[in-house]
Amino acid sequence: MKNKQSPIHNDHFQMAKGIVGQLKSAGFKAFLVGGCVRDIAMGIPPQEYDIATSATPQDVMKIFPSTVPVGVSFGVVLVLEGNNKFEVASFRKEEKYTDGRHPDRVVYSTDEKEDVMRRDFTINGMLYEPFEETVIDLIGGLDDIKRRVIKTIGEPDDRFKEDKLRMLRAIRFGAGLDFVIEQDTFLSIKSLAPLISQVSKERIRDEIIKIITQSHPGNGLRLLRESKLLRYILPEVEKMNGVPQPPEFHPEGDVFNHTCIILDKLYEITGGDNSPELAMGALLHDIGKPDTYTVTDRIRFNGHDRIGARMAKNICKDLKFSKKQIEIITSLVKEHLKFKDVFKMREATIKRFLGMSNFDDHFKLHLADCLASHGSTEAYDFIVKKLKDYKKEELKPKPLLNGYDLIDMGYPRGPLYSKILGSLEEAQLEGTVTNREDAKSFILKEFPLEIFMRYSKEIED
């Protein structure tokens, strides 16, 4: 089936078209393929363009002067055009996938239909002829786009056993495009869900991030649970399902439903421009609630922020996040309850709170948390006003003294330096100390040299 469909004409498309043209001039078949064709058919500007060709990787590297052999053993070469990279893959048919990820042997083909039939979903298996501006649909992808359906090419069990990650990709496409996953495809995912444990943690992490940072992330999380995948990739999140919350603060329902809603609210607040760390912080912010659930005068989750932070750290380590990412995500979980105390904070405490690392992410998470539950933005509005009142230098004042100054004042080096300088910063934030002389007087008064030296000697002994 061919369908005339004009693309978005921009430099990126013209470069991709040029690569197709060069391959054709050299005597090979070549088409745009995959997600970019789906996007063209849906009238969405593609973020990237992939190309399928009857040329072998060696042929591709001879034709183009600037290439990177990223996956030659699987028929894939990157062609570099300026700052853009285009994945050029040779037509191929594949045999067994013993490792559940890569084919045991790749056999190159000159038949584009054989190449299409090895791909994952019908909406991703169409070809595009950029000179004729025509979609070539051999597997019913255009009909499935019209029906808004995610469906495998061929038997679902076969496609998912070849590459288990495709089960997560089905969820991602279903949620992000707001499509329905076809019944047999979804039943296959539910049946094969335990096999997702065979996929590397890094690949699972990357799909989770894509699901929770794209549009409709809450629906993505619900589909993960309904498909049974969630219990194998994030059992701690699965555990939140059915855990009740006090209705006076959480009319939206249980902890899992709240988490789905907060992901959606966060997407709205950021316009879809939220970082993986912020999205993971939202996903895991209440992860400690199931283990801290108690009923006294009402339902309570005492200490769920601290316990949740420890759990989040372990989860993120298991998913191979970087050390810096783990630090940010863990902080978002640990500090998310602090906003309720802002009305009682001293000025110095508020300033220190607002000056903390990645405060913007904490602030967005708090707003999403409120909108996903009781709806009150009182603390958020209070902080907005404070941020307007304070200047940037008030939130993070320039140190008036440092360790060398303490040495000049006669204080011996030691672990108490941090306490002294921390107290001085507190005084600066309160506005009681504003210059170096005041700072020295403050330290001599609060930490008398004689007592300090005696205490330092006791620590050494």
N, C-alpha and C positions, 0 to 999 in steps of 0.2 A: 504494500500500500504506500502510495506517495501522496504527500500533502504539501501544498505550497505554503510556506511560512517565512515571512521576512524577519530577519534578526534585528537586534539593536546595532546599528552601524556605528562602530567606534574603532579607535586604534587597536584595541585588544582583539576585536573580531577580525580586523583586516590583517593583523599579524598571523592569526590562526589560519585564515583563508590563504595567505601567502605560503605557509608551510604545506598546506594541502596541495596548492598549485605546483610547488616545486616537486613534490612526490609524484604527482600525476605527470609532470613533464619528463620525469625520469622513467616513466613507463609503469608506475605502480598504481594500484587502487588506493584511495585515501578518502576518509570522511571525518567530520567531527562526530564525536560519540559520547554517550553517557549523560551525566547531569546537565551539561550545557545544552544538549538537544532538548531535554525535558524542559529546561527553563525557557528556551526559545519557543517551544510549543505552548508554554503557559504565558508568554509575553513578559517574562522576568529577565532582566539583564544578567547574564551569567557572570559569576565571579571568576571562573577559569574555563579554559577550553582544552579538552583532551582530544587526541587524534588517533584513529585506528587506521592501519595501512597493511597492504600485502607485502611491503618491504620488510626485510629482516633488520634486526638491530645494526648489523654490520653495514647494510645498505644505507640506513638512516645516518650513521656516523660518517659515511663517505660523502653523502649529499650535503650535509650541513656542517659548516666550519666550527661551530661552537655547540658542543654536546656534553652531556654528563651521563655515563652508563650506570644509572641508578639501579637497574634491575634487568640487566642483559640476559641473565639466565631465565628470566620470565618474560623476555621480549619487550622490555620497557627502556626507553631512552628519553632523557630530557633534552629538548632543543631550546637553546637560549637565544632570545631575540631582545636585545637591549636589556632592560631590567625584568623582562617577563620570561617565565619558564612554561614550556608546553610539553606535556607528557605525550610521547608518541609510542604507541604500543602496536606490535605486530599482530596481525590476525593469528589466532591460535585455537586449537582445540586441546582440551586438557584431559588427563587420565585421573587416576586415584589421587586423593588428598589424604595421605596417611597421617600427616601432622595436623589436619583440620584447618590448615591455613594456606599452604602452598601445594600446587600439583606436584606429584612425584616426577612427572616428565611433561615437558611442554613440546607440543608438535605444532610447528608453524603451518599456516594454511594460506591459500590464496582466495578462499571463499569467505566473504563477509558474514554470510548466514551462520557458518560454523562458529565464527567469533561471537556473534550476537547470542547464540544459544548457550554459551558458557557463562553469561553475565547473570547478575542477581535478580533484578526486578524488571518487569515489563516497562515501567516508566523510565528506567535507566538504560534500556537496551536498544534504543532507536539510533539511527544514523542520520547525519545531515550533510547534504551536498551544498556547500557554501556558494558555488557559482550559479547553480540553478535555484538556490534558496528553497530547497525542498527537503522535507522530513521523509526519510525512508523507514517505514515501520513494518517490520517482519513478524512482530510478536504481539500486536494488539496494544501497544503502549499508549497510542493516542486515545483509543476507546477508554482505557483505564484512567487516563487523565480526566476525560470527560465525566467518567463515573466516580472520580475521586477515590480510586482504589489502589492499594498496595498489593501486588500479586507477584509471586515468583515466576520466573521463566522456567517452564517445565515443572516437574514434581517438587513441591516444597521440601520434602525430606532430603532429596538429593542435593538441592542447592544449599541447605543449611548444614548438612554433613560435610560438604566440601569445604565450607568456611563458616565455622560456628559464629563468627562475629556478625555475619549477615542477619542473625536474629536481632541483635541490638540495632543494626542499621534499619531494619524494618520498623522498629519502634520509632527511631529517629525520623524517618521519612513520614511515617503515619502521623506523628504528633506535629512535626514542623510544618508540613504541608496541609495539615488538618484533613487528611484523607483517612478512610476506613481501611483497616487491614483485612483483606479477603478471608473468608471463613476458613478454608482449608489451609491457607498460609498461617493464620493465627493458631489454629489447632496444632499444626506442626511445631510451631514455636513452643507452645505449652508442653507438648510431648517431649521435645528435645532440649528443653530448658536446662537440665542438669549438665549438658555437654558444654555450656558456656564456661564452665570452670576450667576447661582445657585451653582457653584462650589466655594469652599473656595479660598480666595486670596492666601493663602500659596501654595495650590496645583497648581494654575494657575502660580504663580511665579516660582515654580520649573520647570514646563514644559517650560516656556519662556526661562529660563536659559539654559536648555538642548538644546533647538532649536538654540539659538544664540551662543553656545560654541562648538557645534558639527560641522562636515563637512557640507559644503554647507549652511551656516547660512543665506546667502542672499536669497537663494531660499526658505528657511523656512519662512522668513519674507514675501516674495511674496505670498506663499501659504496661509499664515494667512490672508492676505488681500483678495485674490481671493476667499477664503472659507467664507468670511464675519466674521470670528472670531475676526479679529483685531479690528473692530469697537466696540466690546464689552469688550475686555480685555485691549486694549491700544488705545483708541480713539484719543489721541494726536498724536500718530504715524500714524494712518490712515489719519489724517488731513494733513500730509506732502505730500501725494500723489497728484500730479498735480501742486504743487507749483513750478513755474519756478525759475531758477537761472541764473545769468549772464553767458552767454556761453563762454566768454573769460576766466573765471576762472573754470567753471563747464561744460565742453563739454559733460559730461556723462548724463546730463539731470536734471530732477526735484529733489527735496530734498529727496523724498522717494527712488528713484533709487540710489541716492548717498549713502544713508544709507545702502541699500542692498549691494552695492559694498564695502563699508568700512568694513562691517562685514566679507565679504569674504577675503578682503586684510588682515584684522587683523588675521584671521585664518591662512593665509599663513605665515605671519610674525612670529607668535608665534609657528608655527607647531602644532596648535591645543591646545597648552598649555596656554590658556588665562583664567584669573580668571572671575568669574561671574561679579565682579565689573567693570573690564575692558570692558567686552562685553556689559554690560548695559550702560557704559559711551559712547561707540560707538553708541549704539542704540539710545541714547537720546541726543547726542552732539548737534544736530541741531533742537531739539524739539521746540525751540523758534522761528524758522524762519517763520512759517505760520502767527504768530501774529505780526511779525515785518516787514512783506513784504511791501516795498514801491518802487516806481519807480521815480527817480529824473533824474540825468544824466545817470544812469543805475539802474538795480535792486539792491536794498540794503536791508540789514537786521540789521539795527542799534540796538545794545544792545541785540541781540539774545542770546549772551552768558550768560548775567546776568539774563534775563527773563527765558531762558532755564534752568538755574540752579535752579531757584525757582520752575519751573514746574517739573523738575526731582526729586526734593526733595519731592514734594507732591505725585508724581507717586510712588516713592519707599516706601514712608510711607504707601500708600494704599495697596501696594503689600507685606507689612510686612517684608521688609528688616530690618536688624539690624541697630542700630544707627551708628555704625562704618562703615557699608557698605554704608549707605546713605551719610555719610560724604565723603567717597572716590568717589562715583559716582557723587555727586554734584560738587566736586572739579574738576573732569575730564571735566564736561560740562562747568563749569565757566571759567576754565583756558585754554581751547583748542585754543583760538585765540592768546595767548601770544607769540607763537613761531614766528609769523610774525614780531614781534618787536625786536627780539634778536639782530639784526644788530645795533640798536640804543641804546641798553642798556649800562649803565655804568658797569664797571667791577664788582662792588659790587652787582648790581642788577642781573647780569647774574649769579653770584655765588649763590646768594640767591634763584634764580629761579631754578638752577640746584640742589640745596640742599633741595628743598621742598619734603615733604612726598610723597611717591609713584611716584617719578619722572620717573622711568622706564615705568610705565603704561602711564603717560602723553606722554612720548617720543614715545612709540609704537602707541598710538592713533594718534599723529601728523603725523607719517610716513604713517599710513594707510589712514588718511584723504587726504594727498597729492597724494598718489597713486590712490585714488578713485576719484580724480578730475583733477587738472591741470597737475599733474605728476612731478612737480618741487620739488626736495629734497634739495634745496639750504639751507634753514634754518636747516634742519636735519643734513646736512653735516657740517655746521658751528658749531653746537653743538657737533657733534662727535669729531671735532678737539679741541674744548674747553675742553671737558671731558678728552681728552688725555693730554692737557696742564696742567690742574689743578690736584693737588693732592687731595685726599679725605679730608685731614684736612683743605685745603683751602676753600672747599665748605661749611664746617660746622666747623669753627674755635672753639677751646676750649676757653670758656669765660675767659678773663683775670681778670675780677672783678665780684663780685656778690653783692647782697643786703647788706650783712654784711659789705662788704668793704665800701659801700656808707655810712653806719651808722658810721663806724670808721672815715670817712672823714668829718663827721658833718652834713650830709644830713638827715633830718628827714624822717621817713617812710611816704610813700604816693603813690598815683596813678601815679606820674611822674617817678617813678623808672623804669618802663618798657620803657618809652621813652628814658631815659638816657642810659640804657643798650642796647636798640635797636640801638641808634646812635653810641655807642661804637662798637657794632658788625659790623655796616656798615663801620666804619673806619678800622676795622680789615680786612674786606673783600677787601677794597680798598688798603690795604697794608700800610696805613699811620701810623698805630699804631701796634706795634709788641711785646710790653712787658708791665709789670704792671706799671712801672713808667711813661711810655708814656701814658698809659691809664688814670692814675690819672691826669696827666697834661692836657690831652684832655678834660676830664670831667670838670675840674675846669675852663678851658677856654670857653668851649661851654655852660656850665651851672654854671655861677658864683654863689657861695654859697649864697651871700647876696640877689641876685635877686631871686634865687630859693626859699629861705625861705620866702621872701615877697610874691611870687606867691602862694606858698603852703598855706600861711595864708589866702590869698584872697579866695582860693578854700574852705577852712574850713569855712570861714565867709559866 
